Amino acid sequence: MKTQRTSDLTKAKTIEELARDVQALIDELQQIVSGGLEFSKNLRGQFVEVRFIGANNEVQVRHGLTRKPTGYLVVRRSADFRVIDGFSQNTTELLKLRATQAGTCTIFVF
């Protein structure tokens, strides 16, 4: 959920108008933070499916961020394995990962 407020607080003509607009903004932000956040709409990142062919094999994944990733979250796995950073550096196009065994997973790259 994104805020719907478009009013410019600097255009308030009276202190009452400013107080009303600020309170409306606070109310809307409380609603968003208290359950209105949607993972894929409020975080800059991409969901990516990754297939590992075996243990400790580095996989290069196109992430689509157009910048070096900050990190990743494993969202789903096909088996009980760990996903770990690859041997080489991530780039603006590729995330490098390894796993403790073969399997597939979905990750959120941010």
C-alpha positions as CSV (number, residue, x, y, z in Angstrom):
1,M,0.0,0.0,0.0
2,K,1.3,3.5,-0.8
3,T,0.3,6.7,0.7
4,Q,-2.5,8.6,-1.2
5,R,-1.6,12.0,0.2
6,T,-0.8,14.6,-2.4
7,S,-1.2,17.8,-0.4
8,D,1.8,20.0,0.0
9,L,2.2,20.9,3.7
10,T,3.9,24.1,2.8
11,K,0.8,25.5,1.2
12,A,-1.3,25.5,4.4
13,K,-2.6,29.0,5.0
14,T,-3.4,28.6,8.7
15,I,-2.0,26.6,11.6
16,E,-5.3,24.7,11.7
17,E,-4.9,23.6,8.1
18,L,-1.4,22.5,8.7
19,A,-2.4,20.6,11.8
20,R,-5.3,18.9,10.0
21,D,-3.0,17.9,7.1
22,V,-0.3,16.6,9.3
23,Q,-2.8,14.6,11.4
24,A,-4.3,13.1,8.2
25,L,-0.8,12.1,7.1
26,I,0.0,10.6,10.4
27,D,-3.3,8.6,10.4
28,E,-2.6,7.3,6.9
29,L,1.0,6.3,7.7
30,Q,-0.2,4.4,10.9
31,Q,-2.7,2.5,8.7
32,I,0.0,1.6,6.2
33,V,2.6,0.5,8.8
34,S,0.0,-1.4,10.8
35,G,-0.7,-4.1,8.2
36,G,-1.0,-2.3,4.9
37,L,2.5,-2.9,3.7
38,E,2.8,-5.2,0.7
39,F,6.2,-6.9,0.3
40,S,6.7,-6.6,-3.4
41,K,5.2,-3.0,-3.7
42,N,7.1,-1.4,-0.8
43,L,10.6,-2.9,-1.1
44,R,12.9,-2.3,-4.0
45,G,13.8,-5.8,-5.2
46,Q,13.0,-8.7,-7.4
47,F,11.7,-12.3,-6.8
48,V,14.0,-14.7,-8.6
49,E,13.9,-18.5,-8.9
50,V,17.3,-20.2,-8.5
51,R,18.3,-23.8,-9.4
52,F,21.3,-25.3,-7.8
53,I,22.7,-28.4,-9.5
54,G,24.8,-29.6,-6.6
55,A,26.6,-28.6,-3.4
56,N,29.0,-25.7,-3.4
57,N,28.5,-24.9,-7.2
58,E,28.3,-21.2,-7.8
59,V,25.2,-20.1,-9.7
60,Q,24.9,-16.8,-11.4
61,V,21.5,-15.3,-11.2
62,R,20.2,-12.3,-13.2
63,H,18.5,-10.1,-10.7
64,G,17.3,-7.1,-12.7
65,L,18.1,-4.4,-10.1
66,T,20.5,-2.4,-12.3
67,R,22.7,-2.0,-9.2
68,K,24.7,-4.3,-7.0
69,P,22.4,-6.1,-4.6
70,T,22.4,-5.3,-0.9
71,G,21.3,-8.8,0.0
72,Y,18.7,-11.5,-0.5
73,L,16.1,-13.4,1.5
74,V,15.2,-17.1,0.8
75,V,11.5,-17.2,0.4
76,R,10.9,-20.9,-0.5
77,R,13.1,-24.0,-0.9
78,S,12.4,-27.4,-2.6
79,A,14.6,-29.2,0.0
80,D,16.3,-28.6,3.3
81,F,19.5,-26.8,2.2
82,R,21.2,-23.5,2.9
83,V,21.8,-20.8,0.4
84,I,25.1,-19.0,0.8
85,D,27.1,-16.2,-1.0
86,G,29.1,-17.3,-4.0
87,F,32.8,-17.2,-4.4
88,S,33.0,-14.2,-6.6
89,Q,31.6,-10.6,-6.3
90,N,28.1,-9.7,-7.2
91,T,27.6,-7.3,-10.1
92,T,25.0,-4.8,-11.3
93,E,23.5,-7.6,-13.3
94,L,24.4,-10.9,-11.5
95,L,24.0,-12.3,-8.0
96,K,26.5,-15.1,-7.2
97,L,25.1,-17.9,-4.9
98,R,25.9,-21.4,-3.7
99,A,23.9,-24.0,-1.8
100,T,24.7,-26.9,0.5
101,Q,23.0,-29.3,-1.9
102,A,21.0,-29.5,-5.1
103,G,17.6,-28.0,-5.2
104,T,15.6,-24.9,-6.3
105,C,14.6,-21.9,-4.3
106,T,12.9,-18.6,-4.7
107,I,14.7,-15.6,-3.3
108,F,13.9,-11.9,-2.9
109,V,17.0,-9.9,-4.1
110,F,17.2,-6.3,-2.8
